[in-house]
Amino acid sequence: MIHDFTYLRPGTLQEALSMLADHHKDECKIICGGQSLLIVMRQGLVVTDYLVDIKGLHELNYIAYDEKQGLRMGATTTHRTVEKSELLKRKFPVLVAVESKLASIQVRNWGTLGGNLAHGDSSGDLAPALIALDAKIKLSSSKADRVMPLEEFYTALFETALNKDEMVVEVQVPPARPRAATAYSKFNLIENDQGIVGVAATVEVDQAGVCKDARIVLSNAGVTPIRAKGAEKVLIGKKMGDDLLVKAGEAAPGDADPVSDIHASEEFRRHVISVLTKRMVRQAWEQAAKLG
Ligand SMILES: Cc1cc2nc3c(=O)[nH]c(=O)nc-3n(C[C@H](O)[C@H](O)[C@H](O)COP(=O)(O)OP(=O)(O)OC[C@H]3O[C@@H](n4cnc5c(N)ncnc54)[C@H](O)[C@@H]3O)c2cc1C
């Protein structure tokens, strides 16, 4: 049963931020698409006095790209808009690929980028891909804006750095690099649902085919998205080869902290992290080598 609450519907971002400022000492939650929040409210896990509905804030519904500043996507942009974006197909195809396997079309039509990231579910698909792309997140309150690496936004299980008077307003991704590519895959039992684990990998290569930079990010492998820094170190400065991929695959579970649950054992999760790391690094590396 959902407990009673006062429903607030701001017409502008400023109005939304002043509502959050007015009620930040009460139990006050933002709702956007409601695709995650309504589930936990129905379960009684979230009880709130005020619900601020930001779904109608069209000023935060945008995808913009600039060669110098990179990509900016507003918080109320739906998953489906990201999936269908021609711009993203050209510049950041991994985001389109991630979205096409995220939930069902119905959920993607209503659920949003900001809601997915703010929900703080470590099995979410967008955060690992965006962290692999070195994304930042912009948070606003009525007093100030701040921008932080998305990697630092996640603090604990379903916990983020968001203060009670703040909301997520934008995601920022640096300009696409000429010889870099990103790949993401999850292993799931039910198609288009959260994965048992997932792996995102970005690989940047130089003209000689040597790995200049790598970012590997794991989903559902701990309480937050996790960088597999051990595997990244294995790759940087090396040329691709089967032995190197095996070493990176062996290193990746070393940074993970997966649990055993009804879906999979810890041991199985570690095995899949290893397999997906090899596959995603290979995929990203081969795509990067074809560019530029
Ligand atoms: C059947 C089903 C399958 C799913 N499968 C997947 C999947 O495969 N992969 C995946 O990643 N996700 C999946 N999800 C999760 C879901 O799609 C997203 O988490 C959802 O789209 C969240 O967006 P929303 O706008 O609905 O957020 P809401 O449910 O409205 O809000 C979610 C949380 O974020 C907060 N919030 C919302 N917007 C903001 C904001 N701008 N600033 C600050 N806080 C905010 C809310 O207070 C709440 O805590 C699935 C969900 C369902 C129902």
The ligand as an ORCA input file, in Angstrom:
! r2SCAN-3c Opt
* xyz 0 1
  C      10.233     -4.118    -15.710
  C      11.439     -3.230    -15.484
  C      12.643     -3.595    -16.053
  C      13.765     -2.789    -15.860
  N      14.944     -3.161    -16.460
  C      16.024     -2.372    -16.336
  C      17.241     -2.707    -16.997
  O      17.341     -3.691    -17.732
  N      18.303     -1.895    -16.797
  C      18.244     -0.768    -16.002
  O      19.246     -0.065    -15.882
  N      17.096     -0.413    -15.395
  C      16.000     -1.182    -15.533
  N      14.843     -0.844    -14.898
  C      14.836      0.337    -14.017
  C      14.208      1.546    -14.638
  O      13.987      1.460    -15.993
  C      14.921      2.845    -14.354
  O      15.548      2.885    -13.139
  C      13.901      3.950    -14.544
  O      13.770      4.191    -15.901
  C      14.134      5.166    -13.696
  O      13.657      6.354    -14.295
  P      12.342      7.080    -13.792
  O      12.290      8.373    -14.477
  O      11.187      6.167    -13.936
  O      12.682      7.313    -12.239
  P      11.704      7.280    -10.982
  O      11.217      5.907    -10.757
  O      10.704      8.374    -11.052
  O      12.765      7.645     -9.839
  C      13.785      6.748     -9.471
  C      14.618      7.369     -8.337
  O      15.334      8.492     -8.821
  C      14.924      9.702     -8.144
  N      14.886     10.710     -9.199
  C      14.212     10.667    -10.378
  N      14.582     11.702    -11.167
  C      15.485     12.419    -10.451
  C      16.255     13.605    -10.712
  N      16.205     14.248    -11.882
  N      17.082     14.062     -9.736
  C      17.187     13.418     -8.551
  N      16.506     12.297     -8.230
  C      15.667     11.800     -9.191
  C      13.597      9.377     -7.478
  O      13.412     10.151     -6.301
  C      13.788      7.899     -7.165
  O      14.565      7.753     -5.991
  C      13.686     -1.621    -15.065
  C      12.456     -1.253    -14.497
  C      11.347     -2.034    -14.709
  C      10.023     -1.616    -14.124
*
